[in-house]
């Protein structure tokens, strides 16, 4: 058994960012399905600003000794994390026989600091609650990735905190920054529902085919049907798009993954994909080959889809 704090690279690790919005809990429900196997761990993360006007009053000693769910729901983020545990219990992810262990890390200038509870079952599956301080949400999420090296980050596209001290998860300073900088795949949940399948977009390039393979593995974790889509910008390019979906379908056939449908359309790729997307649980797009800076300055099809889509978008990396 690994010591707590080390990373087991043989496990599938999901980081779910919780802010109390319905979208964040939709993302958690999807994570529960993806992470239902014994090889998967789920971390629920709430990021708050340093201090937030908290009074110390011996709080540092208290949090170092107690389970953070015992502090009271008036403290920032605890009620959201507790609701997350309730959701997992309702879904049957957590049951009897789980052990728990609490951890506290001091943070300068903040009486609450960083805190987490690690729940384990007999099969060594872990559910982690993490209450983290940071100067902003994006930095807190990315810092947490460095600690856990997660395979997938899920963000709810909520409007909570807009105009407040902390930005919304969907504020470009948060979601786009995380999706640009995170070393793993990022799912922005927007009206996320299970059972409608993954719409995987491909252009036949090597990086696109790699994204197809990665999402096929992800979709297999929740028995999600797969549809392949390619868009030609002109009628002359339609044959190449047909080849792109055929190539992706052949790759998945070798992986013994069934493709329920292939779609080829002509027009603006962003518009065509966005219009098709609502029929599926999520749209899957591949990471651009451009650097992070180039993506932010010039944009890309993947990021325009993430910004404008009506439903959830997974950027595969």
N, C-alpha and C positions, 0 to 999 in steps of 0.2 A: 504494500500500500504506500502511495506517495504521501509525503508530508504536506500538510495544508500550506498553500502558498507556492508550491511547485506546479508546473504545467505538465499534464499528461497528454502528449500529442497524439495518442491513439484514440482519444475521446473526441466526440463532436461537441463543441462548446458554443452556446448561444448567449449573447448579451442583449437583454431586453431593457430598453430605457423607459422607465415608468415616470409619468408626470401627473397621474390622476385623471387624465382624459380617457374617454371611451376608446379613442383610437389606440392609445398605448395598451389598453387591456385587450383590444382586438389583436394587437400584435403579440401579446402574451399568449392568448389562446392558440394562435397559429404556431408560436414557438413550442407550446406544449405538445402539439401534434407532431411537429418536426423532431422534437426531443423526447418522444415517448419511449425510445429504446433504452436499454440498460447502459448503452455506451455513450449516452448524451447527458450533458450537464447544462443547467440553465441558471444564469445570474440575472437577478432583477436589480436594476441600478436606478437610484434617484440621486441627481446631482443638485446641490444647493450652493448658494453663494456663501463665502466665508463670513461668519458671525451672524448675519441677519438679525442683529440686535438682541441676541440671546444673552441672558444674564447667567454668569457662571454659578454663583451660589453653591459651590461644591459639586457642580455638574461633572467636572473632569474626573473626579474620583468615582462618582456614581456610574458613569458610562463605562469606566474601565472594569467595573465589577459586575454589571448587570446585563442581561439580555436586552437589547435595545427596544424590543417590542413591549417591555415592561415599563418604559419611561413615561408613557402616556401619549395619546394621539395628538396632543397640542403641538408637539415639536415637528418641525418641517420635514415632510416626506415620509414619516413613519406610518401615517394612516394609509398612504398610497401603497407602500410596501406590504402592509398588513392585508390590504384588499387584494393585492397580487397573490399572496399566499392562499387567501380564501378562494380565489379563482382556480388555482392549481388543485386545491382540495376538492372543489366541486367537479373538476374534470377528472378526478381520480388519479392525478399524477402523484400526489402525496397521500399516504395513508398511515396506518399504524406501524410502529416499529422504527420510526426515523429517530436518529439521535441528532443533537444540535450542539454547536460550540460557538461561542461568541468571541470576537476580536475587536480591539480598539487601537487606533493609532492617533497619537497627538498631532494636531495641526496648529502651527503658530498663529496666534491671534483669534482662535476659535475655541470656545469651551467644549463644543461637541466633538470636533475632530472627525476622523473617518471611522466608520464602524461597520461590521458585517456579522451575519450569522450564517454558518455553514451547516446545512442539514444533509445527513447521509442515511441511505438505507442499507440493508444487508448486502446488496449487490454493488455497493460503493458508488451508486448514482448520487449526484449532489445537486441540491437547490441552494442557491446563495442569495441572501438579501444584502445589498450594499448601499449604505448611506454615505455619500462621498461629498467632500467640499472641494470647490474649485472656483477660479475667477470667472469662468463662464462654462456653460453646459458642454460645448464642443470640446474644450480642453479636458473637462472631466471625463467625458466618454472616451476620448483617445488615450488619456492616461490609464483608464481602466483596461483598455485593450492591451496596453503594454504589460499590465500585471497578469492578465489571463490569456492573452494571445487567442482570442476567440475566432471561431470559423465564420460567424455571422453576427452582425449587429442589426437589431430591429428598432426602428424609431417610429413612433406614432406621429402622423402629420397633424398635430394639434395646434390650437391657437392660444393655449395657456401661456400666461406671462407676457403676452405681446404688449409692448409698451412699458413693461415693468422692469424690475431690476435684472431679472433673467429673461433671455429671449425665449420665444417658442422653439420647440424642437424643429418646427418647419421653417423657422426663419432661415434665410440663406446663410446667415452667419453660423448656423448650427448644422442643419441637415446637409447642405451642400459641402460645408467644410469637412464634416465627418465622412461623407461619401467620397470626397476627393482625397482625403488624407489617410483614411483607415486602410490598413494593409489587407483587410478581409472584405468579403462581400457585405453590402449594406442594403437592407430592405426598408423602404419608407412606406409605412402602412397607411393606406387611405381607403376607408370603407372595406377593410380586408375581411373576406369571408372564405370559409373552407369549401372545398369540393368542386370548384369551378375550373380547376386546372391551371397550368402554367402556359403562357404564351411566350415562347422563346424566339427572340428575334435573331436572325443570322444573315450575314452577307457572304459567307463562305470563307472568310479570312481565317488564318490560324488562330488568332485570339478569339474570334467569334466561335469557332468550333470548340475551343477549350471551354468557353462559357457554356456551350450546349452540354458538354460532358459533365461539367460541374453541377449545373442545375438539374440534369437528369438524376444524379445521385441524390440531390436535395429533394427532388420531387418524389423519388422512390421511398424516402423516409416517411412520407405522409400519403402514399398511394395516390398522388395527384396526377391526373392525365396530362399528357404533353401535346401541345400543338406547336408546329414550327411555322415561322413566318419570315418572308423576305420581301423587300420593297424595291422595285426598280424605279429610278427617277424618270426614265423615258421608256417608251415602248420598245426601243432597240435594246434596252438592257433587261427585258423581261426574261429572255432565255438564260441569262447569267443568274438571275434570281431563282429560276427553276432549278438550275444546277446547284445553287447554294443550299436550298432546302433538301434536295436529293442527297447531297453530300452529307449533310447533318443527319438525315434519316438513316443513311447507311452506317454512319458512326454509331448511332444509338442501337441499330440492329445488332451490331457486333457486341454491344454491351448488354444485349437481351432486354432492351428497353423499348416498349411499344410506343409508337407515335400514332395518335388517334386522328390527326388531320394535318395537312400542310396548306398554307395560304401564301399566294403570291399576288401582290398588288402593284399598281403603277401609280406614281405620284410623289408627293413630298413624304419622305419616310416618317418624319415626326407626326404629321397629320394623320397618315394612314394607320400608324401603329396606335396612336391615341384613340382614334375612332373605333378600332377593333378591340382595344384593351378591356372595356367594361364587361365583356362576355366571359372574362377569366378572373381567377382570384388575383393574379398578378402578372404584370409584364416583366419579362426578363431581358435585360440588355447587357452587353459586354462592356467591360472597362475599355476606355479609349487607349490607344497606343501613345497618345500625347502625354507630356509630363503634366503634373498637377497644375503648375503655373499656366501652361498653355491652355488647359481645360478651362481654368477660371477666366482667362482673358478672351479666348476665342470661342469657348463653348464647344459642345459636341452633340451629336444626335442623342446619345444616352442621357446626357444631363438636361437637354431640352425636354426629353420625354419625362424625366423625373420631375421637372418643374411644372409641366403642363398637364400631365395625365390626370384623368378623373379617378383612377383606381391605383392600387398599390404597384410599386415599381421596385424590382430587385436589380441592383447593379452588381454584376458578378466580377469578382477579382480573385 
